[in-house]
Amino acid sequence: MPESASQSPEEGGRAATWLLLVYRIPSEPTRLRATVWRRLKALGAVYLQNSAATLPKSAAAERALRKLQREILQMSGTAVLLESSVLAGEQGILSIFQSARTDEYEEIMDRCEGFLAEVEKEYAKNHFTYAELEENEVDYNKLASWLEKVKSRDEFGAPGRAEAEAALARCERSLEEYATRVYSEESEGN
């Protein structure tokens, strides 16, 4: 288990080390705030309150937050990056972090259902072309990449990971079956 994924004191282990970015950005233009919010969300950070976001400590998280801290300063904002442990209330932070990852896994599962429905439509419409296969492969690769990103942020094993992996595996099987049909149809057409 990585150092940052250690058990919390409430679970009988030692406390995790957290990186905390506390920042302030000018209210205008609003796109600056949105940019910072999107970057923090992409990193998997969770907000403890307005303008205070945290991530479990790792070298990659520290590099990313240092870079974002410099960008905030260039936006005429203020930002400080802290390394800390939680003296009280760590279970609350873990719950927020777990909930964020679980939400991401659920969204992936929803998108997987959409992918499977789209492949079924191809069967219903009798569309078995290389162009359709390529489009479906692109969509599948996006789902697979997204799941890998979420798994890399899932420091504490959030619920939903196994289900999301199973949903992606169903998508992969469906894509392989569709590809087999496309190859069959194309070879018969020649």
C-alpha positions, 0 to 999 in steps of 0.5 A, a space after each residue: 500500500 502506498 505511503 499516502 494510502 496508509 490507514 487513518 488513526 481512526 482505523 488503527 493505522 498511522 495518519 495519511 500525509 496530505 497536500 493542501 493548496 489554499 488559494 485566492 484568485 481575483 473574481 474577474 475574469 471568472 474563467 480563471 477560477 474555472 481553470 483552477 477548479 478544472 485542474 484540481 478536479 482532474 488531479 482528483 483533489 477534493 475541497 475542504 472549503 472554498 479555495 482549500 483543496 487537498 490530495 494525499 501526498 505523492 511526488 506526482 501530486 506535489 509536482 502538479 500542485 506546485 505547478 498550479 500554485 505558480 499558475 495561480 500566482 501568474 493569475 495575480 492570485 495568491 496560493 500556498 501549498 502545505 504538507 500536513 497531517 490531520 489532527 482530528 477529522 481525517 475520516 471526514 476527509 477520507 469520506 469526501 475523497 472516497 465519495 469523489 472517486 465513487 462518483 467517478 466510477 459511477 459515471 464511468 459505469 453510466 458511460 459504459 452502458 451508453 457505449 453498449 447501447 451504441 454498439 447494440 444500435 449498430 447491430 440493429 441498424 446492420 452497420 458493420 463497417 470499418 468506419 463504425 468500428 473505428 469510432 467505437 474503438 475511439 470511444 472504448 479507448 476514451 473509457 479505458 483511459 478515463 478509468 485508468 486515470 480514476 484508478 490512479 487517483 483512487 488512493 484508498 480503494 473507493 467502492 465501485 472500482 471493481 464494478 467499473 472494471 467489470 463494466 469496461 470489460 463488458 464493453 471490451 467484449 462487446 467491441 471484440 464481438 462487433 469487430 469480428 462481425 465487421 471483419 466477417 461482413 467486410 470479407 463477405 462483401 469482397 
